[in-house]
Amino acid sequence: MAWIEYHTNLMDHWKIKMLSNELGVDYATALGHMSILWLWVAVFAPKGDLHRFTDQQIREAARCSLQKFCKSTLQNCFLMTDKERINDWHKHGLKLLESNRKRIKRHREKKRNGNVTVTSTLPNLTLPNQPIYKDRPSLDDVRSYCLDRKNGVDPETFINFYESKGWMVGRNKMKDWRAAVRTWEKRTPINTNKAIKTPDDLDKKIFSKLNKIATKDMIKGVMREIPENLWWKVDSFLNKRYPEGGNGFIESERELIKERQDFKDLTQTLCNK
């Protein structure tokens, strides 16, 4: 049985929030349609490639009757790439499916060779967050972990460093990225001016930097210093402080996402050379 990773940050994810605004529906409805689409993709498009499907087929797959639920909308919300692939599918979908197939194949080979008893069973592949799949964390994973530990490790530097090395530690494949973060924090001094220790510190940082004036560059500067899954706090503050402030947050968000994607593409290109 195929399965996909499902994280708690989906309860308040900025991409799903954008989708709900585009569709004009509540957050739970938007998340429900995307969840059904992801599960459908795991079965009928296991590589995450939707270019051969029409917008109507995608709406039917997501059990959505809204005409706005289409490829262009999903691309605008960064849920689909320009190449019409589900965004980050290689992290949360394709890799899991391939790993499942390999584990099932190994188990069947051992059973044929008599290396396992008849009473042994295949591990439960539907359990979420199994360690075997956590060797390559997302940027949000590392940010949240560094925030919990109140260390001075830069999540983007950490991710880029191990991406360039193929997530190898010496000659061995990384087994526990959290242990690697703890190793880094021993040699990384905490910058007390930038470290966010508590939720109150985050609110104070946003207030101190954006209370008097909030230009797009200032908004982007604050967003660069906090975890991506907490960007919604900036949006919430701006809506309360500047009710008529325009789309500064949305524009900043789009530009930062594009900057990170361009940097990721450049890093990947350099690593492939």
N, C-alpha and C positions, 0 to 999 in steps of 0.2 A: 504493500500500500504506500503510495507516494505521500509525502508530507512536506510542509514548508516551515521555516522558522517564523515565530510570531512573538514579538517583543512587547513588553509593557509600555514602552514609549509610544505605541500606537494609540494609546488612550488619549493622547493629546499631541499628535504629530503635525508639524507645520505643513507637510505636503498634503495630508488628508484635510487639513483646515482650508488650504487653498482650493482643493477639489470641491469641498462643500460650498464654498463661496461661489465658485464657477457654476455649479449645478443649481444653486439656490435651494439647497436642502440642509437639514441639520447634520451635525458631525457623524452621528451614529449611522445614519442612512448612507452617507458617503463611504464610511469605513466598511459597512456591510457589502456594498456593491464591489469595492476593491478587493475585499477578502474572498468573495465568491469568484471574482476574475482570477486572482492569484491561484486558487485551488484548481480552477478550470485549466489554466496555463500549465500547471504541474502535470496534468493528464494529457492534454491535447497539443501542447506546444512546449515540451520539456526543456527546450533550449531558450525559452523566453522570447522567441522571435515571432512577432505578430504581423509581419508585412504582408503575408498571404491572406489575411483575414480582413473582411470589410468592417466598416464602422457598425453596420447593423448586426453582424455576427458577434462583434465584441459586446454590443449592448445586450444581445441575447445571452451571451456567456456570463455576463455580470448580473443578469436578471434585472436590467435597468431599462425603462421605457423612455427616459429623457433623451432627446436628440442631442443635447450638449455633451452627453457621455460618448466621446469619440476620441480618435487618436490625437487630434490637435489639442484637445482639452487635457488629455493625459500628459502630453509633451509640455504644455504650458505649466503644469503642476509638477513637473520633474518626476512623474511616475513612469514615464516612457522616454527613451532616448530618441534622438533625431533619426536613428536607424530603425525605429519602430521595434525596439526591444524593451522588455520590462526592465526598468532601472534597477541596478544592483542584483539582477537575477543570478549572476555568477556567484554571489556571496550567499544568498538565502534560498536559492532554488536549484539551479543546475548542479552545483557542487554536492548538495545533499542527495539529489537523485543518483548521481554517479557513485557517490560513496555507498549508498544503499545497495546498488547493483553489485558493487565489488564485494561487499560484506556477504550478501546473499550467495554470490558465486563461490566465495571461499568456504562458506559454511556447507554448501552442497558438496563441494569437492572433498572436504574433510569427512563428511558423512559417507560418501562413496568409498573412500579409502579406509573407513573403519576407525578414524581418529577421534570420533565422538560417539558416545553411547546413544542408543535408540531413544532414551528418555530425555536427552538434551534438547533444548529448543533454541530457536534463533532469538537473539536479543530483541527487545521491544524497540523497533525503529521509529515508533510514533512518539516516543518521549522527547520533549523539547530540550534544547540547550545541552545536548550531550557533549562532553569535553572533546570528542574527536573532531567536532565541527567548529570548535572555538579557537583553532590555531591561527586563524586570520580574523581578528576582530575588526569591527567597523570603527570609524572615527568617533562616533557617538559612544561606543562601548568604552574606548580608552578615555575619552573625556569624562564620562560619568565616574569611572573607576578612580581617575586622578583627583576628581573633585571630592569623592568620598574619603580618599586618603589625605587630602589637603597637602599634596606634594607640589613641587615646582616643575614636574615633567611636562614638556610641551607635547600634546597628543599628536599634532601634525608631524613634528619631527620624528617622533617614535614610529608612526605609521610609515612615513617615507623611507626611514632608515631600513626597516625590515622588509618593505616591499622591494627595495633595490637589491636585497640579498635573498629574495625568494623565501622569506621567513625561515631562514636557516640560522642556527646558532653554532658557529664553527662548521663542522661537517654534518651536524645532526639537524633534523627538522625540529622546529620549535614545538614543544609539547604544552607549555603553559605561558600564555602571553602576560598574564597577571604577575607571574613570578619575574618575568623580564622587566615589567614596570617597576616592581619593588627593587630590582637591582639598579635600575636607572636612578631611582630617587635617592639612593645612597651616595651617588656622585653628582647629584643635581641640587644645588642650593635653592631654597625656596625664595622667590622674589616676593617679599611681604607686601609690596605695593600693588602687585597684580594678583596674588593668590586669593582665591575665593574660598573662604573657610565655612561659611554658613549661608543659608538662604537670605538672611538679613544683610550680610555683606554684599550679596548680589544686588539686592534692592537699593542699598546705599550707593553702590557703584553707578547704577543706572541713573539714580536721582542726581548724584553729584555732577555727572557729565552731561546730562540732557535736560536738566531742570530749567536753565536760563535760556538756552537756545539749542535747537536740534537740527543741524544741517545733515544732509545725506552722508557726507564724509564722517561727521561725528557719530552718526548712528552706526555706520559700518565699523568705525573704530571700536565701539563698545561691543558690537556683535562678534568681532574677531577675538575678543578677550574672554568670551563666555562659551560654554558648551552649546552646540547647535540645537540640542533638544530643549534649551531654555531660552531660545530666541523669542518665544511667545511672550516672555515677561517684558521685553522691550516694546513689542507691539502693544501690549496691554497698557504700559506706562504712557506711551505716546498718545493712545486713544483718549486716556483720561486727562493728560496734561495739555494736549493740543487737539481738541475735538475737530477743529477745522484745518488740521495740519497737512492734509493731502496724503499722498501715497509714498512718503519718505521711507517708511519701513519696507513696503513691498518692493520698491525700486532697489533699496539696499540689499534686500534678501536675494533678488534675482541676480544682481551684479556679483555678490559674494559666491553664489552657487556657480555662476559661470567662471569666476576666477579659479575656484577650486577644481572644477572640471578641466579647465585649460591646463592647470598645473599638474593634475593627475595624468592627463594625456601626454604632457611633455615628459614627465617622469617615466611613464611607461615606454615612450619612444627611446629615451636615453638608455633604459635598462635593456631594451631589445637590441641595441647596437652592439 
